[in-house]
Amino acid sequence: MGKRMGKRGIMEFKDYYAVLGLERGATQDEIKRAYRKLARKYHPDVSKEPDAEARFKEVGEANKVLKNPETRAAYDRMGSQWKAGQDFQPPPNWDAGFEFSGRDADAGNSAEFSEFFEALFGRRPGHTQTHSHPHGMHAPGQDHHAKVLIDLQDAYRGAQRSISLQMPVLDAAGRLAAQERTLNVNIPKGVREGQHLRLAGQGGPGLGEGPAGNLYLEIAFRPNPRFRVDGRDVYFDLPVAPWEAALGASITAPTPEDTVQLTIPPGSAAGRRLRLKGKGIPGKPPGDLYAVLAIALPPADTEAAREAYLVMQRDFNFNPRAHLEG
């Protein structure tokens, strides 16, 4: 989900601890007490403060995040290097590796909160289930979810990977801690970014004799220095020499699996896309692989190289800005 930006095209970081007047190591009881005190102080029905309504909403948003160990742990991952009011953008896949039980920040109601809140918590996957407790004895466990990062090559070939997840919990003193577990996960060939893998029985424990819930893993790809992914299609930039683009050539090009021989048509321009049908992420149908041509200029770092460029300057009647004139 894309985040909404402010009027100036930026988003400001919100220090929820400062809003409640707390240190980052505060206990959950301290968060509860601070919220109740400030909510009473700024409640629009009783407060005489000129900015009471805005402060009341701000305090409510801070409490919404910090009262829940899961959303608090995710927020804390942003670190303490940010200050309130600073320009901010969440790092890509900032929430990868966190296991959430579904008791999240009620993202469906995020419209009442800031763009900062929405950017962090406005897209929690919707696998939460609620169950009645017949006779107060037995009930299925709650479904959990987490985002995990895999390599693009895993989607091409399939793989078995060891995945570490952190589940935020409270210690005996009411302070935030992390409970870690490791799972062996089969990554199916052809998995897409954003797809969810269901691990039966790996969610929350059941009540009594109720079965355990499921764990849903949302797939995301680690950043790849060479390839970009759009659905099942994959793109990469392919540098070619000026003479290869002008005269045509047969060159060796990489794919996420191996290499292929690729024909550069004569007269190719920078930005031209060459399609390798069916060489994208496997599926029914598979995606395509696109080589996007980029003209690589040899450096004029020797006398002979500079002379070669001067010869080109004299011999070519070429103005690359002709289309901008008149």
N, C-alpha and C positions, 0 to 999 in steps of 0.2 A: 504494500500500500504506500503510495507516495505521500510525503508529509506536506502540509500546508505551510507556506512561508509568510512572514510578516510583511508589513507594508514596504519595508526597505529591502525586501528580498533576502532577509537573514532570519535566523532563529536564535533566540537568546537562551543561554543555559540557566536553569533554575536550581538554586541551592535549597533543596527541601529541608535540610537540617537547619540552615540559617533562618528559614521562614518560621520554623517552630522554636527557634532559639536553643538548639541542641548541638552537642558534639556528635561526630560520626559514630562514636562507640556507645551511644545511648542504648539503654535497654528498651524492650517493648513497653514496659510499664511507664518509663519516662516519656516515651512518645505519646502514649495514651493520655497521661496527665497534662502534657504540654498542649496537646490538641484541645482537650476539654477547656482548659483555661483560656486559650486564645479564641476558641469558638464562642464562648460566652462573651468575651470582650468585644468581638467584632460582629456579633449577630445583628443583622440590619434592623430587627424589630426593637432592639434595646440600645444599641450603640449610638453614641453621639459623635463618633469619629467621622470626619468628612469622607474618608475613603473606606468606610466600614464594609460596604458590599464587596468591593474588590479584594480587600484583605481577607474577608470571610471565605471567598472562593479560593484564594491562594492557600489559606490554611487548610481548607478541605482537600485540595488537590495534594498538598504535601502529606497529609495524613493518609490519604488513599493509597499512596505509594509506600510510605514507611511503615504503616501498621502491618503490612503483609510481608513476612520474611522473604517470600519469593520475589515480589516486585522490588523490595528493598535491596536484595542481593544483586538483582539485575541493574538497578540504579547505581549501586556502589561500584559496579564494574567500570563505570565512566571515570572513576578515580577522583581524587581530591585536587587535581591540578586545575580544574575549571573553577571559575568564580562566577557568581551571579551576574547576569548581564553580558557576559562574553559571547561573541559569536560562536555558534556551536552547530555541529552536524554529527549525528551518530556514526561511528565507524561502521563499515560494511560488516554484516554478520556479527555485530557486537554481542548478540545474545546466544551465540553458538556454544553448546556444551552445558547449558543450564537445563535442568529438568524441572518442569512446572507441573503441578498437580491439577491445574485448572482453577484453583482459587486465586485467580489473578486480579487485575485492577479493574474488572468489569469494563473491558474496553468498549463494549457496545454502547456505553453511556459517555464515551470520551468527548462528545461534542461540547459538553459543559466545561471541559477543561482546556488547557492551553495547547498550542501547537507543539510545544516541547513534550508534554504528556503524550500526545497522539503519536509523535514520532517514535517514542520509546515503547509504548504499550498499546497502540491502536491496531495491532495486527496479530494478536495472539490467536493461534489456531483454535478452531471451535470443536474440540473433541470432548469437552467436559460433559459428563453425564451425572444426573442426580437420580438417586434411588430412594424409594421408601424403605423403611426398616420393618418388615413384617414381624410382629410380635416382639420387636426390639431385639431380635436375636441374630438374624442372618441377613446380610446384604452384600451385593457385589462391591468390589473395590473401585476406587475412582480411577478413571483414565488419566494417564500422564502424557505429556508431550515435551519434545526437545528438538532443537535444531542441531544438525551435525554437518560437518564439512567433509567432503570427499574430493578426491582428485578426479579430473575430467576423464582420465584414462580408465578409472573404475567403471564409469558409465558405458564405456566402449566394450569392456571385456567381462564385467562382473568381478566381484572380489569378496573375500571375507576379511573384515577389518575389526580390530579391537577398538571400541569406542568408550571413552571415559566421560561420565556425566557427573555433574555436581548438583545436589539437591539441597537448597537452603533449609536449615533447621535452627531451632533455638537451643542453646545449651542450658544447663541447670540454673544459670544466673539470668536467663532471659536475654542473652546476647546472641547476635547472629553468628552462625557457624556453617560449615559446609560438610555435607555427607557425600562421599564420592563412591561411585561404583563403576565397574568396567564390564562391558558386554561384548560378546563376539557376535557380529552382525553380518549376515549375508547381503551384500549389495548386488541386486539383480542387474544383469546386462540390460542396457537401455533405459535405466532410471533417469528421470528428468529432474531438473532443478525445480523445487517447490512440491515435488511429489512426496507423499507420506508413506512410510513403511510401518506396517502394523506388527508389533511384537506382542503376541497373545500372552497374557498372564504376567507381563513385566511392569504393570502399573502398580497402583496402590493396593495394599492387602485388603482382602474381604473381611467383613464382620462375621464373626462366628464361623459357620461353614460356607459362607459366601465365597465365590471365586474371586481371584485377584483381577484387577482392572487390566487394561491394555496400555502399552506404551506406543505412542505414535512419533516416529522420527521424521522430521521435515528435512529433506535433502537440500543442501546448498553446495556449490562448487567452490573449492579454494581458488583464490586468484591465480591465474595462469599467465606467465609473462609472454606467452605466444598466442594463445587462443582466446577468443571471446565467444560466448554462448548466447543464442537467442532461441528459446524453445528447444527443438532438436537440431537446429542449424548451428553450424560452427563457422567462425570467421577468423582469418589471420592475415596480417600484412605481409606481402611478399616483395622484398626489394629486388629490383631489376636494374641493370645498367642501361644507360640511354640507348646504346646500340641494340640491346636485346629488345627493348620496347619498340624501337623504330623498325628494325629489320626482322623481328621475330626470332624465337629461339626455343630450344627444348631444354628444360632445366629440371633439376631435382628439387622437389618441394616437400616439406614435412606435413605429416598428418598426426593426430593424437596417437595413432597406432604404429605407423612406420613412415615410409617415404613413397612418393609417386613421381613418375615422369609427367611433367606438365608442359604443354605447348603454349608459348606466348605468341599470339597472332601478330603479324606485322602491323605497325601503326597503332599500337596500344598506348593509351594515355594513362597517366596516374589516376588512381581511383577506379579503374576498370575492374569489375568483378568476374573472375573465372570460376565457374561452377563445377564442382566434382560431385555428380549426382550420387546420392546414397552413401556418401562418405561422412555424413554427420553422425549424430548419436543414433544407435540402432533402434529400430522400432518397426511398427506396421502402420504406415510406411516409415522408413528411416529418414533422418534429416539429411541435408546437403552440407558439403564443406565448400566454403567460398574463399578463394585467394584474392585479396584486394591488392592491386598492383601499386607499388610506391617506387618512384624513380630515384635511384641512388646515384648521386653525382660523385665521380672520382675527385679526390682533393688535388688542388693545384699546388702541390708542395715540393715540386722539383722544377728545374728550368725547362726540362723536356715537357712536363705536364702543362706548364704555363704556355709554352709555345703551341702545344696542341689546341688549347682553348683559343689562342689568338687566331690560329688557322680556321677554327670553326666560326669565330666571329667574322672573319673576312669572307668565308665561303658561303655562309648561310644568310639568306635574306629573310631574317626571322625577327619578328617583334612580338614577344609573348603578351604584350599589353595592347595589341591592336584592337581587341574587342572592347577596350575601355575608352577608346578615343571617339570623338565625334558624338 
